Amino acid sequence: MQVIERKDVKGLPEYEKVREESRREVIALKKLRRVLLGDCVSLVFENRRTVVHQIQEMMRTERLYDEPQILHEIQTYNRLIPAANEISATLFIEVDDPNAIKATLDRMKGLDNGRSLYLRLGDLPPVFAVFEAGHSNEEKISAVHYLRFQLDAKAQEVLRSGAPAALVIDHPRYQAEAELRDGTRQQLIQDLAS
């Protein structure tokens, strides 16, 4: 998937003119790309459209007009763009009760160890998530993580075939599984083809 360049991002005045329509489109797109895993984890598969929108919203929130700052945002968010044979996602640990935040995050320590979250595609071995480093340590874990799944040719073939596909969390203190809906599967197939 091609990385985002400056020409792909509108300046604030231009973005304000199309923001409501853009938000509606991206909200609908993210519904297709979002997978709920249990009671407090969700995963949103990213693509160019979702990432450009995030950049535009960050520019708006931070009132960025300065070109070096805009370029920095683009560079920062380009890490969400999957490379060839990859799909990428943002994982959210969601807690509604402010009093439960620490306990929930403590329960999730180690989720990003490289063996707790995986894609199960048909009868293939698990495709484990590769988490971006720096979002946890032995004492704490972030509520937001960026990750990738590297899919070889066989895994991509199984995904396209319609065979059972699921996201699985198998963590000592949290287990969840969600089958990929057809709409989500089609989005991932498109991502891998671009």
C-alpha positions in Angstrom: 0.0 0.0 0.0 1.4 3.4 -1.0 2.4 5.7 1.9 0.7 9.0 2.3 2.3 12.1 0.8 1.8 15.8 1.4 -0.4 16.1 -1.7 -2.9 13.5 -0.2 -3.6 15.8 2.8 -5.8 18.9 2.5 -5.0 22.1 4.3 -7.4 23.1 7.1 -9.6 25.5 5.2 -10.1 22.9 2.4 -10.7 20.1 4.9 -13.3 22.0 6.8 -15.4 22.2 3.6 -15.5 18.5 3.2 -15.1 17.4 6.9 -18.7 16.3 7.6 -18.9 14.2 4.4 -15.5 12.7 5.1 -16.4 11.8 8.6 -19.6 10.0 7.5 -17.6 8.0 4.9 -14.9 7.0 7.3 -17.3 6.1 10.1 -19.1 3.8 7.6 -15.8 2.4 6.5 -14.5 1.8 10.0 -17.7 -0.1 10.8 -16.6 -2.6 8.2 -13.1 -2.7 9.4 -13.8 -2.9 13.1 -13.7 -6.2 15.0 -14.9 -6.5 18.6 -12.9 -9.0 20.7 -14.6 -9.7 24.0 -15.9 -7.0 26.4 -13.1 -4.5 26.2 -10.9 -4.9 23.1 -11.5 -3.8 19.5 -9.3 -3.8 16.5 -9.7 -1.4 13.5 -7.9 -2.5 10.4 -6.2 0.5 8.8 -5.8 1.6 5.2 -4.9 4.8 3.4 -8.4 6.3 3.7 -8.6 5.7 7.5 -5.0 7.1 8.0 -5.5 10.2 5.9 -8.7 10.9 7.9 -6.8 10.5 11.2 -4.1 12.9 9.9 -6.7 15.5 8.9 -8.4 15.2 12.3 -5.1 15.6 14.1 -4.3 18.7 12.0 -7.7 20.1 12.9 -7.5 19.3 16.6 -4.0 20.7 16.9 -4.6 23.6 14.4 -1.6 22.7 12.3 -0.8 25.2 9.6 3.0 25.0 9.7 4.4 22.8 6.9 7.1 21.0 9.0 4.5 20.1 11.6 2.1 18.7 8.9 4.9 16.7 7.4 5.8 15.3 10.8 2.1 14.2 11.3 2.2 12.5 7.9 5.5 10.8 8.7 4.2 9.7 12.1 0.9 8.2 10.8 2.6 6.5 7.8 3.7 3.8 10.3 0.0 2.6 10.1 0.2 2.0 6.4 0.8 -1.8 5.8 3.7 -2.9 3.7 3.4 -5.5 1.0 1.8 -8.8 2.2 0.7 -7.1 5.5 -2.5 -5.8 7.0 -2.2 -3.3 9.8 -4.6 -2.4 12.7 -5.0 -0.2 15.7 -6.0 -2.1 18.8 -8.0 -0.3 21.5 -8.4 -1.5 25.1 -11.7 0.2 25.9 -12.9 1.0 29.4 -16.1 3.0 30.1 -15.8 3.1 33.9 -13.0 5.5 35.0 -12.7 3.5 38.2 -11.8 0.3 36.2 -9.1 1.7 33.9 -6.1 0.6 36.0 -7.5 -2.8 36.8 -8.4 -3.5 33.1 -5.0 -2.3 31.8 -3.2 -4.3 34.5 -5.2 -7.4 33.4 -4.0 -6.8 29.8 -0.3 -6.7 30.5 1.6 -9.0 28.1 -1.1 -8.8 25.5 1.5 -7.4 23.1 4.0 -10.3 23.7 3.7 -11.6 20.2 1.9 -14.8 21.1 -1.4 -13.7 22.5 -3.2 -12.2 19.4 -3.4 -13.9 16.1 -5.4 -14.5 13.0 -6.7 -18.0 12.5 -7.1 -18.7 8.7 -8.6 -22.1 7.9 -6.2 -24.9 9.0 -3.0 -22.8 8.7 -0.8 -22.2 11.7 -1.7 -18.9 13.6 -0.6 -15.6 12.0 0.6 -13.8 15.1 0.3 -10.0 15.4 3.5 -8.0 15.4 3.1 -5.1 17.8 4.8 -1.8 17.5 7.3 -1.5 20.3 7.2 1.1 23.0 3.6 0.9 24.1 4.1 -1.2 27.3 6.6 -2.4 29.8 6.5 -4.8 32.8 4.7 -2.2 34.9 2.1 -0.8 32.4 0.4 -1.2 29.1 -1.0 1.4 26.8 -4.7 1.4 25.9 -3.8 1.9 22.2 -1.5 -0.4 20.1 -0.4 -0.5 16.5 0.2 -3.9 15.0 0.6 -5.8 11.8 -0.1 -9.3 10.5 2.3 -10.6 7.8 0.4 -12.9 5.4 2.3 -15.1 3.1 0.9 -16.3 -0.2 -0.9 -19.3 1.4 -2.5 -17.2 4.1 -3.7 -14.7 1.5 -5.1 -17.5 -0.6 -7.0 -18.9 2.4 -8.4 -15.4 3.2 -9.6 -15.0 -0.4 -11.1 -18.6 -0.4 -13.8 -17.9 2.1 -12.5 -20.5 4.5 -13.1 -19.7 8.2 -11.1 -16.7 9.4 -11.1 -15.3 13.0 -9.2 -13.0 15.2 -8.2 -14.7 18.5 -6.9 -13.4 21.8 -5.4 -16.2 24.0 -4.0 -14.4 27.0 -3.7 -15.7 30.5 -6.2 -13.1 31.8 -8.3 -12.5 28.7 -9.6 -14.8 26.0 -11.8 -13.8 23.1 -12.5 -14.8 19.5 -14.4 -13.2 16.6 -15.0 -14.5 13.2 -14.2 -12.1 10.4 -17.4 -10.9 8.8 -17.6 -11.0 5.0 -17.4 -7.2 4.7 -14.3 -7.1 6.9 -12.7 -10.0 4.9 -13.4 -8.1 1.6 -11.7 -5.0 3.0 -8.6 -7.0 4.0 -8.5 -8.7 0.6 -8.6 -5.2 -1.1 -5.8 -4.0 1.3 -3.6 -6.9 0.3 -4.2 -6.2 -3.4 -3.2 -2.5 -3.2 
